[in-house]
Amino acid sequence: MSDLNRYQPLGAKALLDILVAMGKIKAEASPPDGDVFKLLVRIEAIPGARDIDFSDPRLDRMLRGLDYRSESVGALIDRLRQPGAMIANRRALKSKLAELHPVLEQYRRQALEEELTEVFTSHLESRDREIIIRYLGWDGHEGRTLEEVGQQYGLTRERVRQISHRGLSLVYNAHVFAPVLERVLEVVVASVPISAETLRATLVEQGLSHLGLGPRAIAQAAELLNRPVEFQVLKVGSNELALLPRHVPLIPAITKAARSLVHGYGLASVAQLRARLAKTLPRQRVPMRLMIATLEVFEGFRWLDEQQTWFQFETGLDYGLPSLISKVLATVPTIGLADLHVAVGRYRRLRDRVPPVDVLKAYCHTLPWARVEGDTLHRQPGTDLSQALSEVEQVLVDVLREHGPRLPRAEFMDLVADRDVNSHSFDAVSTGSPAVAQLGDGLYGLPGDRRSRRTGRSKRVAKRKGPSQRLG
């Protein structure tokens, strides 16, 4: 009473009215009953409910007036649990708590884009809401620039910026109840490294997003709502990868090593990639999951086996393994895949990297000038592979066709020498070209020849020439 008397602007009647009102409130006050405590327990069981601030933009109307002495749901619950706690209007409190619980449960069942739209744009007109959603990429597409959004709506970049700022400013420095975003962040952190495409599919599958928001939009939303972002989004080619910040410096090394392997031979294995990285990064351990995730965002990437050990990506490569296979099909129009495996393995630079037959089969399916039928590879009709063989290879193949199909080494060398090929060139092609098959015991033939060793000598159709300049 003495404190009220010192407040001069209040007249005597006003002071009397305040005292009467305070008396009524005190008379009507009552402790919380069992129904109130049951409602409090149900609300407290909702993850994040205790942290809901009474100024939350989606819940402020419902929470306003619930308890003028508390600033959060958790503070209210703690106060009501204190011994001797009193409620001015128990019936009104029960009604508000009963209304609050289903609303919080409904928020938890929303899709992420619905949650973000309600938090940031529910107070805006439909056009302004659409502008912010498109600008931030909450429509399932990548976020757009201010200029791109402005062109779509006939607005300047500055006007789009003003609209976005007005919508986002309402939640600056506010703790907003965003249960879906928090669950999405948990999924991302548990899944990294992960490609943007895979993450979108994962969120849709788990019912956390209907449109499949990408990692960049998720990270931006988390920053706007003052949530920690424990991952980083990195552009790899035309795709994006979400990963831990400490792994970002490893991506260039993985990318360079993978491209070098595939560009050199047409395909590669994960084991080869690990070995290459062990040499280039001897002091760092590159996690297998990081290698796989990085590979899978390459343009045109595909696995060549179910075990996911061999891979390729589109390179337009016309050397390496494609060149070796084309040499074989330039020699014979049809060959079994097992024999093809042996043929390409003769090339000395590929001997330690020849893929298994099933991987080779999958790879041959990607060649436009070849056709796979069962366990056999065919040259596509009308395909001209005449340029696949070198000049010396063509001579050896012609000799085998004319005097074979199999020839002993000495006779083979004599026939080839008649066509101006020196011994050095003969040795290089006969021991390393896939266009020639070494059948054992110094016997040679064409690729795919598995028949028994030839007995007897071939019939020569031309006399041995005298000394002349030879190929090679």
Buried (B, 14 or more C-beta within 10 A) or exposed (E): EEEEEEEEEBEEEEBEEEEEEEEEEEEEEEEBEEEBEEBBEBBEEBEBBBEBBBBBBBBEEBBEEBBEEBEBBBBBBBBBEEEEEBBBBBEEBBEBBBEBBEEBBEBBEBBBBBBBBBBBBEEBEEEBBBBBBBBBBBBBBEBBEBEEBBBEBEBEBEBBBEBBEEBBEBBEEBBBBBBBBBBBBEBBBEBBBBBBBBBBEBBBEEEBBBBBBBBBBBBBBBEBBEBEBBBBBBEBEEBBBBBBEEBEEBBEBBBEBBBBBBBBBBBBBBEBBEEBBEEEBEEEEBEEBBBBBBBBBBEEBBBBBEEEBBBBBEBEBEEBBBBBBBBBBBBBBEBBBBBBBBBBBBBEEBEEBBBBBBBBBBBBEBBEBBBBEEEBBBBEEEBEBEEBBBEBBBBBBBBBEEBBBBBBBEBBBBBBBBBBBBEEBBEBBBEBBBBBBBBEEEBBBBBBBEEEEBEEEBEEEEEEEEEEEBBB
